[in-house]
Structure formats: C-alpha cells, structure tokens
Amino acid sequence: MLSLRARRAIPLFFSCLTAFTSVSVFADNTLFTAMDDPSTAKKPFDGNIQAGYNAQTGNSQNSTLLANTSMTWFTSEAAYSLWGAANNTTSSNVRSSEKYQAGARTRHNLTERNYMFGQFGWLNDRYNGYDSRSTMTGGYGRQIFNGPLHDLRVEFGPGVRHDEYRGGGRTTRALAYGAANYSYKLTDNARLSEGVSALVNDQTTVNSETALNVSINNDFALRLAYTVTYNSNPPASAPKSTDTTTSVTLVYGL
C-alpha cells in the first residue's frame, strides 16, 4: 500500500508537469479508460490490475500473456492517473507479438460539465513497426452524461507525436486529438463501455475499444474487450492498416 507521503507526491509531480508543459499532460493513441471524473469519486484512490494467460502444448505450442494496470488519485476538483500494459504472444517458440505501453493523465474540472485535460503515452510495438512512439495532447473536455446509468464524455485538443520506426528513421509531427468515451450500466454487476480516439495530421490513427465488465464479487471482475486500431499510413515494416485484439482478463480492484 502506498504511504501518505507517496500519495501526496504523485499528484504534486503531475501538477508541476502540467504547469511546465502548459497543456496539462498527455495521450497515447490507445484509449485511456480509467474513471477520472473527480466529482463522482467515492474515495481518494481507485485502481485495478488486469491479467490474462493462455497456453497450449502438444502438436502446437502457443502462449499469450496480457497484463495491465491503472491507478487514479482524486482531489475535490482534479484527478491524476498512471497506467501501463503489456501483451506478449509466442507461437512454436517464436515470439509473434510484443507490445508495451505506459502513460499518465490529469483532469481538472472547471465546472460541473467542463474540464481541462492532459495526457502522455509511450508505446513499444516492434512487430507493428514501432521501436518507440510518444504522444502528448491536452485540451478541453465536456462531461455530457454523468449518472448512475449513463456516462459520456468528449474531449479534443492539439498535441505532438514522436515516432521511432523499427525499420529505421524517426518523425515528429503536430496533431489534432479527439476522443469520446461512453459507458452504460446493464445490471448491478455488468457495465458496457465504448471508446473512440483519433490522432490526425498528414496521417490518421483511430482506436476503438468495446468492453464488457462483469463483477464477480467486491474484489474481482471479468472483462471482455475488443479493440481496433487503424493507421492510414503504417510503417513500411508492418504495412497492414488495421489491427484487432480480442481479450478476456480477470480484473482485481485495488
């Protein structure tokens, strides 16, 4: 468990970083799905750990490991979040997929419905052509619905993205960022969510995630997710424009 000093230091760090960059902080191409509305927070800290593993032996040997975590600290008007994820797949003792991600996010409520945000994200996805991809965005958000059944927010703003390609070379580009996240409470134990984000400049990257979360008990939940990533101009070493992932993970609430 984090000490009181550590819990105070992390929000202070992000507040300093926000002032330094002048646009809050950051966003990766990947959707950030942690709850971050401080007006609805029921406790000063919320987080979870998710993990999934599959292994097959015999005539074929395959294994897949999925793991990710998110942590959010709340004050009366602001939220500060950290998140990370890892995905590894091996087929016949040969690595076929390897993806690592990390990011940070901050949100500051201006009014009941309006907020400013900032995000930063880092990605290593060498089988899809990226040794490193760093993205920073910040801007304005609007909380359209914020009730027990429906939750909908939209946000947009400017940003910058730095890519280092697996086949060599690097680029840094300004971009426009936009996203929308919606969730609906199906039952007392089940919630459906849909999120879409887009990064646009001379190329367009769109991410979509559809997920179903089902609570097992007070500590554990099962999560089924389907994600789609579209890149209008993918790296030459990974020329396909669309990637999809289907995952089933066990979620432990911190």
N, C-alpha and C positions, 0 to 999 in steps of 0.2 A: 504494500500500500504506500502511496506517495506521502511524504511528510507535508506538514502545513507549509513549511518554507518552500518546498518544491512546487506546490500548487500555486503559491503566490508568485514564484519566479517565472513560471511559464507564461501566464498572461502578461506579466510585465515585459518579458522578452518580445512578445508579439506586438505589444503596444509600441515599443521602441522601434521595431522593424517597420510598423505601419507608418510612423512619423517620418522615418528615414526615406522610404520609397515614395511617399506622398500619395499612394493609391491603395491604402490598406495593405493587402498582400496578394495571394495567388491562386491560379487554376491550371491543373493539368487537363489534357484532352479528356481524361476519364472523369466520369461523373463523381461528384462528391456527395454521398448520400446520407451522411450523418446528420441527425437533427441538430440544428444550430440556431433556433429562434429562442433568445433568452426570455421572452415574455411568457413562454409556455413551459419553461424548465421547472421541474418539480424538485430538483436537487442541484447542488453546485457542480457536480461532476457526473457525466454519463459516458459510458464506453462499452465496447464489446470486442470479443475475439472470435473469429470465424475460422474453421478448418475443415478440410475435406481430403480424403485419401482413397485412392483406388489402386489395386494391384492384381495382376493376372500372371500366372506362370503355367508352364506346360508346353504345348506346341508353339505358343507365342508368349512373349514376356513384355508386359506393359505396366507402367505405373504413372499415376498422376497425383500431384500434391498441390492443393490450394490452401492458402492461408492469408488472412488479412485482419487488421485491427483498426479501430478508430477510437479517439478519446477527445472529449469536449469539456471545457471548463466554462462555467457561466457566471456572469455578474448580473446586476439588475438590467443592464442595457446592452451588454455585449457578450459574445461567445468566441472562444478561441479553441481551435481544433488541430489535432495531428492525426495522420492516417498513413498506413502502409499496407502493401500487398505483395505476395509472391505466388508465382504459378510455374510449375515445372512438370514436363511430360517426357517420359522415356519410352521408346519402343525398340524391342530387341536389343537392349543395352546401348542404344544410341539416343542421345538427347535430341528431341524434335521440337521442343518449345521451352523457352526460359524467359520469364518476364518479371521484373522487379519495379515497384513503384513506391513513392513516398511523397507526402505533401503536407501543406499547412493551410489553414483558412481562418479568417477572422470576420466577424459580422458585428456591426454597431447599429442599433435601432435608433432612427431619427424620430419617428412617431410610431403609432401602433401598427401602421401598414408599410411604412417606408424605411429602408435601411441602406447603409453603405457596406460594401464587402471588399475583400481582397483575398487572393489565393495564390499559392505557389505549388507547382508539381514537378517532379522529376521521374523520368521513365528510362529503364534499360530494357530493350526488347530486340536483341540481336537477331533473332530468327525472323523478325519483321523489318529488319534493315536499320535499326537504330542502336548505336552504342550508347547514346545519351540524348535525351530530349527534355529540355527545361522550359517551362511555360509560366508566365506571370501575367495575371489580369487583375483588374479592380474596377469598381464602378457602383452603379445604383441597382437596388433590388426592390421589388414590390411584393408584399405578402398579400395575396388576393383572398385566399381562404385560410382560416386558422381555427378550425373547430374540431370537435371530437370525431366527426366522420370524415371530413374532407380537409386536406392540407394542400395548398397550391401556392408556389412562389415562382416568379420570373425575375431574371436579372440580366444585365448587359453592361458592357464597358470596353475600353481599349486594353491592349496588352502587347506582350512581346514573346517570341518563341525562339529558342536556340536549339538547332538540331546538329548532331554529330553522327554521320552515317557509317554503317558497318562497312560499306564498300569504299570509304574514303570521302573526305570533304566535309564541310560544315556550312551552315547558313544561319543568319539571324534576321528575323522579319518582324515588323509590327503586324498586329492583327486586330480584328474585332471579335469580341466574345459575346455569346448569348446562351442562356440556358433556361429550362423550365423543369420543375420537379413537382409531381403530384402524387398523393397517396390517399387511399380510401380504406376505411375500416370495414372489412367484410363481416366479421363477427368479433366477439370479445377476444378471440385468440388469433385472428388472422387479419393481415393487412396487405393490400395490393399497392404497389408503387410503380410509377413510370417516370423516367427522367430522360431528357434530351439535352445535349450540349453541342455547340458548334463553334469552331475557330475558323475565321475566314480572312484570307488575304489573296495572294495570287493562286493559292490552293485552298480547298475546303476540307476540313476534318469534322465529321459528325459522329457523335457517340449516342447510343440509345441503350437504356437498361430497363427491362421489365422484371419485376421481382415479386415473389410471394413469400411473406414471413408468417410462420405459424408457431405460436408459443406452445412449448411442451409443458413447462412449469415456470416458476418465478425466475429461474436462472437460465434455462436453455430454450432455444428456439431452432426450428428448421427453416432454412432459406433456400428457395429455388429461384435461380436468376438466369436470364437470357440477355446477353449483351451483343451489340452490333457496333462495329467501328468501320466507318467509311472514310477513305482518303482519296481525294480526287487526283492526286499526283504522288503515288507511293514511291519509296526509294527503288532504284534500279535493281538492288539485290533481293527485293521482295515485291515483285510487280503487281500482285493482286490487290485490288482496291478495297475489298470488303473482307473483314474477319468477324467471325461469330464465335461465341463461347456460351455453353450451357453448363451450369454448375449447381450442385447440391451441397450445402455446407451446414454444419452444426454451429450455432451461434451461442456463445456464452456471454452473458451480460456482466460487466464489471461493477 
